[in-house]
């Protein structure tokens, strides 16, 4: 029985994973548009996309703020930023950067900052929210969505069952426990100084062609931290077990899988 490493690493991404993510990231793009809608982003605003990935959502936001606004996208994964650069324009730029260090940006630079399926990967969440508070203008808005460890995605439950069926330990990087629950999330926002918090746990539905498609999406969206620490033989056992499990959810549209994300928005107080 394997003993898996529990660390989440930014060093496991590859060009292949980045390209797979670019092909499959419509999943995160679709729920990202829900987040953008809740933030009511307008023409002329300056926006920061933290964890922009390959830039699909940032490009969508740039169209909203045009012609006089601008979007900056940062991501710690260089392979993904390289793909995002193909989307760059006068009002849209990308660079390698981390949520924990926004020192390249001045205080009050942005009208809106958002993190789409990023916050659950961040270790020091309080520090990130303080940094966002600093770079937001007075009255500026923050929005994010994040996983909740008490309500794991249905795909995670499938993987947990597949690991057990394959005789492998469930803990560790192969199946990290990610995110923050709604009560804790609201507390983090208040601690950072934000007001007007609004939060909602939403159910999202995806359809995958087969188990291998689901695995490819999971691996690329987790930038190499999915099934980390398993040998090729162990991965093959998990794939075989997962294939049998997910077929129970097959519909005419594909294998139906539910995801659960907390969507949260708030704002920086305006000067009195």
PELIN-V200235 format. One record per residue. N is the residue number from 0. RES is the residue in one letter. OMEGA is omega in whole degrees, -180 to 180 (999 if undefined). Layout:
BEGIN
n res omega
N RES OMEGA
N RES OMEGA
END
This chain:
BEGIN
n res omega
0 X -175
1 X 174
2 X -168
3 X 177
4 X -175
5 X -175
6 X 170
7 X -175
8 X 172
9 X -174
10 X -175
11 X -180
12 X 178
13 X 176
14 X 179
15 X 178
16 X 179
17 X 179
18 X 176
19 X 178
20 X 179
21 X 180
22 X -171
23 X -170
24 X 174
25 X 177
26 X -179
27 X 177
28 X -178
29 X 179
30 X 173
31 X 178
32 X 175
33 X 179
34 X -179
35 X 177
36 X 180
37 X -179
38 X 178
39 X -180
40 X -173
41 X 176
42 X 177
43 X -178
44 X 175
45 X -170
46 X 175
47 X 176
48 X 180
49 X -175
50 X -170
51 X -178
52 X -179
53 X 168
54 X -177
55 X -178
56 X 178
57 X 178
58 X 177
59 X 180
60 X 179
61 X 177
62 X -180
63 X -175
64 X 179
65 X 5
66 X -172
67 X 178
68 X -179
69 X 177
70 X 173
71 X 176
72 X 175
73 X 179
74 X 180
75 X -174
76 X -173
77 X 180
78 X -179
79 X 177
80 X 179
81 X 177
82 X -180
83 X -178
84 X 179
85 X 179
86 X -175
87 X 179
88 X -179
89 X -179
90 X -176
91 X 178
92 X -176
93 X 175
94 X 175
95 X -179
96 X -177
97 X -179
98 X -176
99 X -177
100 X 179
101 X -175
102 X 177
103 X -178
104 X -179
105 X 178
106 X 177
107 X -176
108 X -170
109 X 172
110 X -176
111 X 170
112 X 178
113 X 177
114 X -177
115 X -178
116 X -177
117 X -169
118 X -178
119 X 178
120 X -173
121 X -180
122 X -177
123 X -175
124 X 180
125 X 179
126 X -180
127 X -180
128 X 176
129 X 178
130 X 179
131 X 178
132 X -178
133 X -174
134 X 176
135 X 171
136 X 173
137 X -175
138 X 180
139 X -174
140 X 173
141 X 175
142 X 177
143 X 167
144 X -173
145 X 175
146 X 178
147 X -177
148 X 179
149 X 179
150 X -176
151 X 175
152 X 179
153 X 178
154 X 178
155 X 177
156 X 176
157 X -179
158 X 178
159 X 179
160 X -180
161 X 177
162 X 180
163 X -180
164 X 179
165 X 178
166 X -178
167 X 179
168 X -175
169 X -175
170 X 174
171 X -174
172 X 177
173 X -178
174 X -176
175 X 178
176 X -167
177 X 167
178 X -177
179 X -179
180 X -173
181 X -179
182 X 179
183 X 180
184 X 178
185 X 178
186 X 178
187 X 178
188 X -179
189 X 180
190 X -180
191 X 177
192 X -179
193 X 178
194 X 177
195 X -177
196 X 172
197 X -178
198 X 180
199 X 173
200 X -176
201 X 175
202 X 180
203 X -177
204 X 176
205 X 175
206 X 180
207 X -177
208 X -178
209 X -178
210 X -179
211 X 176
212 X 178
213 X 179
214 X 180
215 X 178
216 X -179
217 X -180
218 X -176
219 X 180
220 X 177
221 X 177
222 X 174
223 X -179
224 X -180
225 X -176
226 X 180
227 X 178
228 X 178
229 X 173
230 X 178
231 X 179
232 X 179
233 X 177
234 X 179
235 X 177
236 X 179
237 X 178
238 X -180
239 X 179
240 X -178
241 X 179
242 X 179
243 X -177
244 X -173
245 X -180
246 X 178
247 X -179
248 X -178
249 X 176
250 X 176
251 X -180
252 X -177
253 X 179
254 X -175
255 X -178
256 X 179
257 X 172
258 X -177
259 X -178
260 X 168
261 X 172
262 X -177
263 X 174
264 X 177
265 X 179
266 X 174
267 X -178
268 X 175
269 X 180
270 X -180
271 X 999
END
